[in-house]
């Protein structure tokens, strides 16, 4: 029933080009996803960089190890500024994820805006507060640690 928004921000001590190269590479999706999600890209022969119209399929196991197929399309790319991925099939009724990079005096601010709608109407709305939103938050907390280690040299990464 409800459409929800989740936002995350992280300031990284990184060069804009270096950070863009990392986050716009499909090969790095698995690196920034918690191992507990069972994330595996099933698309073959992915290019080094994302591009508009690119489709990426993968398997995730977000709940109780049950595998789900997810297909996303990269719908917008503005080099070194942002890209958007949208679910074409998968666990959500709506999934729209904006990835923004904003240069600052202290590094690069990475800002994510996710607009999503869980399936199953009112049951999905109830599940959002209990399971879905906390899981999204957990994924972004893990990603924050990975990127912190990758770009800021912080080595207290825990899986």
Rosetta silent file (secondary structure, phi, psi, omega in degrees, C-alpha in Angstrom):
SEQUENCE: XXXXXXXXXXXXXXXXXXXXXXXXXXXXXXXXXXXXXXXXXXXXXXXXXXXXXXXXXXXXXXXXXXXXXXXXXXXXXXXXXXXXXXXXXXXXXXXXXXXXXXXXXXXXXXXXXXXXXXXXXXXXXXXXXXXXXXXXXXXXXXXXXXXXXXXXXXXXXXX
SCORE:     score description
SCORE:     0.000 S_00000001
   1 L     0.000  -49.054 -176.896    0.000    0.000    0.000 S_00000001
   2 L   -88.032  150.633  170.723    2.679    2.486    1.003 S_00000001
   3 L  -107.842  130.515 -172.263    5.517    3.819   -1.077 S_00000001
   4 E  -117.873  159.715  177.015    8.610    4.364    1.036 S_00000001
   5 E  -127.277  136.371  174.710   11.834    6.283    0.792 S_00000001
   6 E  -126.450  131.856  179.169   15.195    5.310    2.248 S_00000001
   7 E  -126.603  143.549  176.789   18.161    7.684    2.115 S_00000001
   8 E  -139.565  144.433  176.950   21.798    7.138    2.989 S_00000001
   9 E  -133.750  146.750  177.162   24.796    9.451    2.857 S_00000001
  10 E  -150.902  127.731  176.385   28.494    8.799    3.241 S_00000001
  11 E   -93.871  124.060 -178.203   31.424   11.167    2.939 S_00000001
  12 E  -117.743  138.900  176.526   34.459    9.453    1.477 S_00000001
  13 L   -82.232   74.748 -172.463   38.022   10.686    1.332 S_00000001
  14 L  -138.596  156.079  171.124   38.217    9.756   -2.326 S_00000001
  15 L   -77.631  137.493 -177.925   38.966   11.168   -5.703 S_00000001
  16 H   -55.301  -45.176 -179.054   35.758   11.589   -7.729 S_00000001
  17 H   -62.924  -42.854 -178.656   37.124    9.604  -10.689 S_00000001
  18 H   -64.221  -44.489  179.499   38.325    6.772   -8.446 S_00000001
  19 H   -67.151  -42.281  177.982   34.991    6.517   -6.610 S_00000001
  20 H   -60.532  -45.092  178.774   33.004    6.699   -9.842 S_00000001
  21 H   -57.515  -38.942 -178.753   35.127    3.921  -11.357 S_00000001
  22 H   -70.125  -53.147 -172.879   34.406    1.758   -8.329 S_00000001
  23 H   -76.956  -19.525  179.985   30.650    2.275   -7.990 S_00000001
  24 L   -92.348    6.267  177.356   29.873    2.256  -11.718 S_00000001
  25 L   -97.400  116.982  179.085   31.518   -1.146  -12.180 S_00000001
  26 H   -56.495  -28.178 -179.614   29.016   -4.036  -12.026 S_00000001
  27 H   -62.256  -23.044 -177.605   31.842   -6.284  -10.796 S_00000001
  28 H   -89.080   -4.708  179.410   31.868   -4.367   -7.496 S_00000001
  29 L   -57.750  -43.361 -179.262   28.188   -4.973   -6.677 S_00000001
  30 L   -65.434  -36.160 -179.068   29.019   -8.211   -4.871 S_00000001
  31 L   -61.949  -32.924 -174.893   31.805   -6.517   -2.873 S_00000001
  32 L   -98.742    8.862  179.541   29.418   -3.985   -1.350 S_00000001
  33 L  -110.168  133.225 -178.909   26.632   -6.482   -0.557 S_00000001
  34 L   -56.276  137.605  178.157   26.677   -8.422    2.730 S_00000001
  35 H   -55.308  -30.473 -179.595   27.676  -12.079    2.254 S_00000001
  36 H   -63.501  -15.792  179.506   24.525  -13.057    4.178 S_00000001
  37 H   -80.835  -11.024 -179.777   22.467  -11.839    1.193 S_00000001
  38 L    57.429   40.986 -174.158   23.789  -14.635   -1.035 S_00000001
  39 L   -78.910  123.296  175.081   24.212  -12.127   -3.867 S_00000001
  40 E  -139.173  127.166  176.024   25.352  -13.539   -7.210 S_00000001
  41 E   -74.743  130.359  179.531   25.276  -11.826  -10.579 S_00000001
  42 L  -106.987   -8.581  174.869   23.777  -14.139  -13.194 S_00000001
  43 L   -67.902  138.140  177.896   24.232  -11.820  -16.178 S_00000001
  44 L   -94.024  154.395  173.408   27.073  -13.009  -18.350 S_00000001
  45 L    49.206   54.957  177.482   29.880  -10.909  -19.806 S_00000001
  46 L   -73.157  142.423  177.147   29.160   -7.666  -18.001 S_00000001
  47 L   -72.841  171.613  179.645   31.111   -4.656  -19.233 S_00000001
  48 L   -67.856  -32.855 -175.916   33.496   -2.711  -17.003 S_00000001
  49 L  -124.573  145.280  175.102   31.102    0.253  -16.739 S_00000001
  50 L   -70.359  154.126  176.585   27.348    0.601  -16.405 S_00000001
  51 L  -146.194  158.124  179.236   25.452    2.286  -19.213 S_00000001
  52 L   -60.071  133.232 -179.741   21.885    3.422  -19.816 S_00000001
  53 L    92.085   -9.340 -179.691   19.697    0.499  -20.807 S_00000001
  54 L   -66.407  134.770  177.083   21.988   -2.092  -19.250 S_00000001
  55 E  -108.378  134.262  178.181   20.156   -5.003  -17.640 S_00000001
  56 E  -126.842  123.927  177.160   21.722   -6.827  -14.690 S_00000001
  57 E  -110.397  144.360  178.268   20.257  -10.045  -13.327 S_00000001
  58 E  -154.560  166.628  175.363   21.200  -11.607  -10.060 S_00000001
  59 E  -108.955  135.184  173.029   20.092  -13.973   -7.352 S_00000001
  60 E  -129.237  154.235  177.964   19.678  -12.725   -3.790 S_00000001
  61 L  -128.326   70.871 -172.916   18.716  -14.584   -0.631 S_00000001
  62 L   -74.126  -27.381 -176.147   17.439  -11.813    1.639 S_00000001
  63 L  -130.140  121.122  174.098   15.151  -13.893    3.857 S_00000001
  64 L    53.888   28.989  177.504   15.823  -17.326    5.318 S_00000001
  65 L    69.701   13.793 -179.670   18.177  -18.226    2.468 S_00000001
  66 L   -82.014  119.885 -177.247   15.311  -18.356   -0.036 S_00000001
  67 L   -73.595  139.833  176.006   16.700  -17.432   -3.481 S_00000001
  68 E  -130.673  138.967  175.110   14.999  -14.693   -5.488 S_00000001
  69 E   -87.984  137.289 -179.553   15.785  -13.584   -9.009 S_00000001
  70 E  -132.549  131.996  176.846   16.165   -9.851   -9.448 S_00000001
  71 E  -122.681  122.232  176.819   16.487   -7.965  -12.731 S_00000001
  72 E  -119.852  153.345  175.369   17.429   -4.296  -12.725 S_00000001
  73 E  -117.647  135.703  172.306   17.902   -1.817  -15.530 S_00000001
  74 E   -82.148  110.003 -171.665   20.316    1.087  -15.423 S_00000001
  75 E   -96.620  -24.336 -179.878   17.935    3.811  -16.604 S_00000001
  76 E  -144.036  139.089  173.571   20.053    6.963  -16.258 S_00000001
  77 E  -140.364  124.176  170.960   23.783    7.644  -16.190 S_00000001
  78 E  -120.448  105.695 -172.274   25.424   11.042  -15.854 S_00000001
  79 L   -46.543  127.255  176.500   29.156   10.351  -15.846 S_00000001
  80 L    65.119   13.217  178.108   30.804   11.070  -12.490 S_00000001
  81 L  -124.248  -53.815 -178.539   27.537   12.480  -11.079 S_00000001
  82 E  -165.367  161.855  165.317   24.838    9.823  -10.733 S_00000001
  83 E  -146.055  159.841 -177.917   23.173    6.707  -12.037 S_00000001
  84 E  -127.041  133.204  170.107   19.773    5.147  -11.450 S_00000001
  85 E  -117.411  141.640  179.524   18.802    1.505  -11.296 S_00000001
  86 E  -129.342  138.356  177.277   15.204    0.332  -11.423 S_00000001
  87 E   -69.730  135.194  172.932   13.823   -3.125  -10.801 S_00000001
  88 E  -104.026  -33.149  169.580   12.241   -4.775  -13.834 S_00000001
  89 E  -152.788  146.553 -178.112   11.379   -8.003  -12.007 S_00000001
  90 L   154.917 -159.248 -170.596   12.036   -9.067   -8.479 S_00000001
  91 L   -75.337  -15.494 -176.493   10.885   -8.855   -4.888 S_00000001
  92 E  -104.746  155.639  171.079    9.473   -5.309   -4.912 S_00000001
  93 E   -75.158  -39.403  175.492    6.428   -3.780   -6.566 S_00000001
  94 E  -136.904  136.390  171.932    8.550   -0.640   -7.124 S_00000001
  95 E  -145.386  116.184  179.553   12.321   -0.181   -6.738 S_00000001
  96 E  -133.774  116.154 -172.608   14.004    3.027   -7.909 S_00000001
  97 E  -124.318  115.181  177.216   17.552    3.638   -6.639 S_00000001
  98 E   -98.622  131.617  177.739   19.465    6.860   -7.288 S_00000001
  99 E  -116.250  112.365 -177.879   23.240    6.872   -6.642 S_00000001
 100 E  -113.306  142.433  172.197   24.664   10.430   -6.458 S_00000001
 101 E  -118.935  125.543 -175.740   28.271   11.608   -6.106 S_00000001
 102 E  -127.232  109.385  178.260   28.757   15.175   -4.884 S_00000001
 103 E   -63.963  138.743  176.340   32.287   16.618   -4.656 S_00000001
 104 E  -133.887  174.766  177.356   32.943   18.594   -1.457 S_00000001
 105 L   -65.692  -24.008 -175.860   35.972   20.248    0.140 S_00000001
 106 L  -102.369    4.727 -178.175   36.396   17.176    2.365 S_00000001
 107 E   140.162 -146.753 -179.863   35.987   14.463   -0.281 S_00000001
 108 E  -119.415  125.828  175.501   33.038   13.035   -2.160 S_00000001
 109 E   -86.315  120.643  175.572   29.578   12.765   -0.642 S_00000001
 110 E  -100.525  123.548 -176.870   27.849    9.648   -1.848 S_00000001
 111 E  -123.862  129.170  177.277   24.086    9.953   -1.528 S_00000001
 112 E  -115.322  136.403  174.925   21.580    7.177   -2.189 S_00000001
 113 E  -128.636  117.441  179.539   17.853    7.682   -2.526 S_00000001
 114 E  -114.745  125.958  172.201   15.706    4.584   -2.774 S_00000001
 115 E  -111.148  124.626 -174.002   12.001    4.781   -3.481 S_00000001
 116 E  -146.228  159.280  175.803   10.355    1.396   -3.056 S_00000001
 117 E  -137.840  116.924  176.467    7.083   -0.384   -2.525 S_00000001
 118 E   -67.945  157.553  176.796    6.990   -3.850   -0.992 S_00000001
 119 L   -76.509  177.202  170.580    4.592   -6.392   -2.505 S_00000001
 120 L    73.656   28.073  171.568    1.439   -7.783   -0.869 S_00000001
 121 H    54.098 -126.385 -176.475   -0.437   -4.551   -0.102 S_00000001
 122 H   -63.803  -34.139  177.024   -1.104   -4.021    3.596 S_00000001
 123 H   -64.160  -38.558  176.138    0.961   -7.083    4.522 S_00000001
 124 H   -65.037  -36.905  177.474    3.906   -5.566    2.651 S_00000001
 125 H   -65.504  -40.459  176.915    3.430   -2.316    4.558 S_00000001
 126 H   -65.543  -45.818  179.892    3.509   -4.208    7.850 S_00000001
 127 H   -62.558  -29.854 -179.989    6.551   -6.204    6.709 S_00000001
 128 H   -57.474  -47.571 -178.201    8.292   -2.957    5.740 S_00000001
 129 H   -70.838  -29.424 -175.171    8.547   -1.808    9.334 S_00000001
 130 H   -91.192  -40.908 -171.153    9.490   -5.219   10.702 S_00000001
 131 H  -124.116  -50.171 -168.669   11.743   -6.737    8.019 S_00000001
 132 H   -65.846  -58.604 -178.615   12.183   -4.782    4.782 S_00000001
 133 H   -60.300  -45.192  176.129   13.421   -1.382    5.976 S_00000001
 134 H   -59.058  -34.480  178.625   15.714   -2.890    8.641 S_00000001
 135 H   -68.825  -42.785  176.949   17.202   -5.177    5.960 S_00000001
 136 H   -61.135  -43.835  178.522   17.819   -2.245    3.610 S_00000001
 137 H   -60.539  -42.769  179.092   19.434   -0.348    6.483 S_00000001
 138 H   -61.265  -42.517  179.448   21.643   -3.354    7.282 S_00000001
 139 H   -61.356  -44.022 -178.945   22.771   -3.587    3.643 S_00000001
 140 H   -72.510  -29.595  173.970   23.749    0.088    3.602 S_00000001
 141 H   -65.860  -40.642  176.970   25.564   -0.185    6.939 S_00000001
 142 H   -64.286  -47.901 -179.736   27.630   -3.029    5.468 S_00000001
 143 H   -58.272  -39.848  179.245   28.269   -1.080    2.276 S_00000001
 144 H   -59.370  -42.591  178.905   29.375    1.917    4.342 S_00000001
 145 H   -65.052  -42.059  179.670   31.991   -0.250    6.090 S_00000001
 146 H   -62.929  -46.545 -179.247   33.255   -1.682    2.799 S_00000001
 147 H   -68.874  -33.977  175.507   33.586    1.746    1.210 S_00000001
 148 H   -60.279  -45.192  179.571   35.171    3.144    4.368 S_00000001
 149 H   -67.598  -42.745 -176.991   37.816    0.428    4.153 S_00000001
 150 H   -65.523  -40.911 -171.807   38.250    0.814    0.393 S_00000001
 151 H  -111.931  -24.197 -177.113   38.628    4.600    0.360 S_00000001
 152 H  -111.508   -0.190  176.795   39.375    5.772    3.891 S_00000001
 153 L    73.648   15.431  178.451   41.642    2.933    5.020 S_00000001
 154 L   -80.783  121.856 -172.682   39.389    1.896    7.913 S_00000001
 155 L  -105.481   17.715  178.860   40.020   -1.811    8.490 S_00000001
 156 L   -94.681   50.809  178.385   37.342   -2.715   11.035 S_00000001
 157 L   -79.220  131.439  176.808   35.097   -4.408    8.448 S_00000001
 158 L  -128.115  138.831 -178.587   32.868   -7.124    9.832 S_00000001
 159 L   -88.535    0.000    0.000   30.664   -9.426    7.770 S_00000001
